[in-house]
Amino acid sequence: MSRSWTFDRRLALGLSPTPVLGLFVLLLGVALGSHGLSLLTPSVLSYLDPAVSVALAALGVLVGFGFDVRRAREGRLLAAASLEAGITMLLVGAGLLVLSSWAAPADPAPWLLALLLGICASASATTPTGESPESSAPATHIGDLDDVLPIVIGGLALGWMREGSPEAAAWLTVQASVVALTMALAAWLLVAQASSDSEQRVFTLGSLLLLGGAAEYLSLSALLAGFVAGAFWNFAGGPACDHIRRDVYHVRHPLVVLLLVIAGARVGFTPFLFGLVVVYLVLRITGKVAGGWLVRRIIPSDLPVGLRLMSPGIVGIAFALNVLQAGSEGAALVLAVVVVGSLGSELLSLLVRPPERPA
């Protein structure tokens, strides 16, 4: 994978194409929503749901492209990233469970609110540094791989909320993953046999439509479906993978902007919102700093990993939108906390981010 592609993919997983622009787009969405100019009303937003599903699937594909079991030290990096994400998830979930059990509304149930917000908080994004590739790549790659655990657990959580039991949720998630793999294999074969760039692009975009549409129809995770497809394409390799990667790369920023605008427009404000956001922010930052400290024990690095992981990226917001699409209980409150919390996390990240040293 080229360094240019890695840089652009990380930007696409952050509040892209730059953090400041990402913050602006989120605020623009809030201004256009029902609490602002009311240009994006609930009825208008409902027409955009299919596009949101495609964007979620494409985002999952980007994460899948960043996960390659054949890469040296990938298993160790994934373990470190999952540990960091798990610590944040547990800390945020436990803290919000205590808070929501006595100070938050009964809808959703405290355990469900804590679980969903913990999943959203655990995702993060890093940007390439000015360090040499040898010193910076492992540290910055942690921010790519810590999206894997929340996507997988998020997929299981959506399955659990649909089926009502962990066993049924696990089996449903396995079935959905097999369907995603089948779609990915079909797209890979079609792209490999395509005779022109236009045909390849049609097959790639068609596969994203199928992945997102199937997940939306089943009320499951489009992020997980996209991740499974992206990981398969990355593992399969070959010219077909390069063509698919190129075509997903071309649509990454418009889709991320679409997600940010819709997420901002769907934010609703409640009396409990800002109290939850403050606790969410404090717990998330604490978890990221603690997780970054542990990562540096596993992956030696001179970089302040915890500070670089404070940026929330887009995956947490995307999962909150996925929860809302699935019609889960209390999804509107989850989305509001995650959007406002992401704004706060990104602002704090910009303030404390250390200056880049030239390469």
N, C-alpha and C positions, 0 to 999 in steps of 0.2 A: 504494500500500500504506500503510495507516495506521500511525502510530507505535506504537499499542497492539499491532497484530498483529506488527510487527517485534520488539518487546520480548518478547512471548510466544514467538515462534518461536526467538529466541536462547536463551531459558530452556530450551526443549525440546531444543536442540542441546547444551546444557551438561549437567552432572550435576544434572539438574533435579528438582524445581522450584527448589531452591537448592543451591549447592555443598555446604553442610554436610549437608543432607538426602541428597544424592546419595552422599556418602561413607558416610553411615550405611546407606543401602540396599545399597551394595556390601558393606559389612562384614556386614550382615544375611544377605546371600546366602552369604557364606563360612561364617557360623555355622550356616546351615541345610543346608549341603552335606555331602559325605562326610567332610570334615575337621572337622566340628563336630557338630551334633545328628543328622546323617544323615536328616533329614526329606525333603530333596530328593536322593534317590538317583539314580544314572544311569538306572535304569529309569523313574522318575517324570519325570526331565528329558526323556527321549526322547519322552514323550507331549506335551511342550510345544513340540517342534520346529516344528510348523505355526504356532503362535502367534508364535514367534520370527521366522519368515519374514515374517509379516504386519507385525510390528513393524519389521523391517529395511526392508521396502518403504515403510512409512509414514515412516520416518526419511529415506529417500532422497527421498521426495516433499517433505518439509520443506526439504531442501537445494535441490531443484529450484525450489521456490517462491521461494527467495531469489536465484535467478539469472534475470535479465531483461535480454536483449540490447538491449531498447529503452530502458533507463534511461540517463540521461546519465552518461558516464564509466565505464560498466560494463566495457567492454573493458579500459580502463587499470587499473581496480581488480582485475579478474580476472587480468591479467598480473602485477600486483604480488603478489597473494595466491598465485598459482601459483609465482612466484619464491621467495617465502618458504617455501612448503610444499616446493618442490623442494630448497631448500638443506637444510632439516631432514631430508628423506628421504635425500639423498645422504650427509649427515654421519653420521646414525644408521646407515644401511646400511653405509657404508664402515667405521666404527668397529667395529660388531658383526661384520662379515665378518672383520676381522683377529682379533678376540677369539675368535669361535666356531671359527675354523679350527684353533686349537690348544688352546683351553681349554674347549670346550663339547662335548656329546655329538654323535656322528655322525648322529643322527636328531633333527631333519631335517638335510639338507645345509646347510653353512654359508651358501652363497649364498641358499638359500631362506629360511632363518631371517632373514638380514640384509634381504632384500627385503621380507618380510612385516612385520617390525618397523619398518622404515623407513616403510612406507605407514601403519601405525597411528600412528606418532609424528608424522607431518606434519599430522594433523588437529588443530584447536584450536577454541576457542569464546571469544567475547568477550561481555561484557554491556554494555548501554547505559550511557552515562556521564551525569553531571549537566551536561555541557557543552551549549552550544547545538547544535542539529541541524547547523548549517553546519560546525562544527569537529569534531564527534564522529562524525557519520555515516560519512564515508569511512574513518576509522580503525577503527571498530568493524565496519564491513562487511567488512573484510579477514578477520576471523575467521569470517565466514559463507562467504566465497568460497574460503578455503583448504581447504575440505572437497571442492571439486570435483575437484582433481587427484588426491588419494588415492582417491576413489571411482572415477574413470575408470581409473587405473592398477591399482587393486585388481581391477576387473572384468577387465582384460586379464590380470592375474596368475593369477586363478582359471581363466580360459580356457586359459592356457598350461599350468597344472598338469594340466588335464584332457586337453588335446589333445597336449601334448608338443612343440609348435613355435610360434614367434611368429606365423608366417603363419596357421596354422590357428586360433590363439587370436584373432587380430584379426578373421578372417572370422566365427568363432563369436560374438564379441562384437557385431559389426555385426548379425548375424541376430537375436540376442537383443534388441538395442535396437529393431530393427524390430518384433519381436513386442510389446515393451513399448509402443511408439508406437501400434500397432494397438489394444491394450487400452485405452490412454489415450484414443484417439479415440472408441472405442465408448462408454466411460464418459461422456465429455464430451457425446456426442450423446444418450445416455439421460438424463443428468441434466438437460440442456436441455429435454427433452420431458416430464420428470416433472411430475405435477400436484400433488404434495404433498411436504412436507418429509420424510415417512417414506420415500417412494419414492426421493427424492434420496439419503437416507442409506443406503438399501439398496444402491443402485447404486455409491455411493462405497466403502462397505466391501467390496462384492463385487469391485470393481476391485483393492483392496488384497489381497484373498484370491487373486485370479488372478495378480497380479504376484509376490507372495511364493511362491505354490505353484508357478508355472512355473519360477521361478529355483531353488527347492529341488529340483524334479524333475530339472532339467538340471545341478545342482551348479554353478550360476553365481551371480553376485552379485545378490542381492535389492536391495542398496543401489543398484546401478547401474540396475536396472530401475525402481525407484521414482524415482530422480533423473531419468531420461529422461521418465517420465510427468509428474512435477511440473513440469519445465521446459516440457513441451508445454502443460500446462494453464495455466501462467502466461503463456505466449506467446499462447495462443488467447484468453484473457481472457473477458469477458462474464459474465453472471449465473451460468452453469454453473460457471465457475472459482470465483466467489465462494462458491457452495454447497459445492463440493468442498473448498475451503480451510477453510470453517467446520466441516465434518464431520471433516476430518483434525485440525483444531485441538482438537476436543472429546475426541479419544482420545489426544492426544499424550503426556500425562503418565502415564497408566496403562501405555502401551506402553513408555515409557522406563524406568519402574520395573520392569516385567517383564524387560527386557533386563538391567538392572543386577543384579537378584536372580539371574537365571539365570547371568550371567557370574560373579558371586561364587561361586555354588554349584558351578560347573564348574572352579574353580581347583584345580590340583594342585600340590603343593610338591615340588621336586626339589633335590638338592644344588647344582645349577648356578643355581638361580633367582635368588637374591639378588645374586650377583655380576653376572649379566646385567642385573638391574633397576638396580643402581647405575650401570653403564656406560650403560644406556639413558636413565636420568634425566639424567645429566651431558651426554650428547650431545644429547638432545632440547632441554634448556634452552639449551645453547650455540647450537643451530641456530635456535631461536625468537628469541633475542636478536639474533643476527647477521641473521636474516631481517627482523626488525622494524626494525633499523637501515637496511637497504637499502630497505625499504618507505617509510620516512620520507624517503629521498632522492627517491623517485618521487612519493609522495603527501605533500606537506608537512603536518606535523601537530605540534602541541605535546604531544600525548599520548605516553606511553611505550608505543609499540605492542608492542615485544618483551615487556614485562612482562605486558601484557594477553593476549598469545597463549600464555602459559605454561599456562593452563587447558586440559586435554586435551579436554574435551567428551565426547560420547558416541559420535562417529563412529568413533574408533579402536577402542573396545571392540566396537562393532557389527561392524566389519569382521573383528575377530578371531573373533567368534562365527560370522560368515559363513564364514570359513576352516574352523572346526571343523565346521560343518554340511556343508561340501563334502567332508569326510573327507580333508582334505589332510594330508600327512606332517608330523608334528611340530606339529600345530595346537594340542594341549593346552599345549605349552610356550609357544607364541606368546601364547595367551590369558592364561596365568598372568603372563607378563612384562608384558603390556599392562595387565592389571587392577591389579597391584601398582604398576606404574609410574604409572598414572593416579591412584592414591591418593596417591603421593608428589608428583606434579606438581600436583595440586589443593591439597594442603596447602601446598606452597611458594608457589603462586599466591596463596593467601589471606594468607600472611605478607608477601609483597612487594608486593601490589596497593596502589597509591597510593590515598589517601582520595579519595572523590568530592567534587567541588565542587558546591555547589547551582546549579541552573539559573538 
